[in-house]
Amino acid sequence: MGTITYGKLIKLMEAQGLTTYKIRKEKIISESTLQKIRENKAITTDSIASLCKALNCQPGDIMEYVPDEPDE
């Protein structure tokens, strides 16, 4: 099935100075959603939209699909 990873998001946040403190303070996304991002778990499209708005970017700029290794 594959996995969505958020490494690109973390790098973009660092580049633009968007800290987890600022995300919580401005209520961009919840703390539980931040934890899901850290664990590469599913988040809602509303959360993705909020992050894209805060970072002025597109979804592909913050997440990446990584396919599973094929069974041999």
C-alpha positions in Angstrom: 0.0 0.0 0.0 2.8 2.5 0.8 3.2 5.3 3.3 2.9 9.1 3.3 5.9 10.7 4.8 6.2 14.3 6.1 10.0 14.9 5.9 9.5 17.6 3.3 7.1 19.4 5.8 9.7 19.4 8.6 12.4 20.8 6.3 10.0 23.5 4.9 8.9 24.4 8.5 12.6 24.9 9.5 13.4 26.9 6.3 10.4 29.2 7.0 10.8 29.4 10.8 7.5 27.9 11.5 8.0 26.2 14.9 5.7 23.7 16.6 5.2 26.4 19.3 3.9 28.8 16.7 1.7 26.1 15.2 0.1 25.5 18.6 -0.2 29.2 19.5 -1.9 30.1 16.2 -4.0 26.9 16.3 -2.9 26.0 12.8 -3.2 22.3 13.6 -3.7 20.3 16.9 -1.0 18.8 19.0 -2.3 15.3 18.2 -2.0 16.1 14.5 1.6 17.2 15.1 2.3 13.9 16.7 0.7 12.0 13.8 3.0 13.9 11.5 6.1 12.9 13.6 4.9 9.3 13.3 4.1 9.5 9.6 0.5 8.6 10.3 -2.6 9.8 8.4 -3.8 13.4 8.9 -6.9 15.1 7.5 -7.1 17.1 4.3 -8.2 20.0 6.5 -4.9 19.8 8.4 -3.0 19.6 5.1 -4.8 22.7 3.9 -4.1 24.6 7.1 -0.4 23.8 6.8 -0.3 24.7 3.2 -1.9 28.0 4.0 0.6 28.7 6.8 3.5 27.8 4.6 2.2 29.2 1.3 2.8 25.9 -0.5 1.0 23.0 -2.2 0.4 19.5 -0.6 3.2 17.9 -2.7 5.6 20.4 -1.1 5.0 18.9 2.4 4.4 15.2 1.9 5.6 12.3 -0.2 4.2 8.9 -1.1 6.7 6.1 -0.5 5.6 2.7 -1.9 6.1 -0.5 0.0 8.9 -2.7 -1.0 7.7 -5.3 -3.5 7.2 -8.9 -2.1 9.8 -11.2 -3.5 
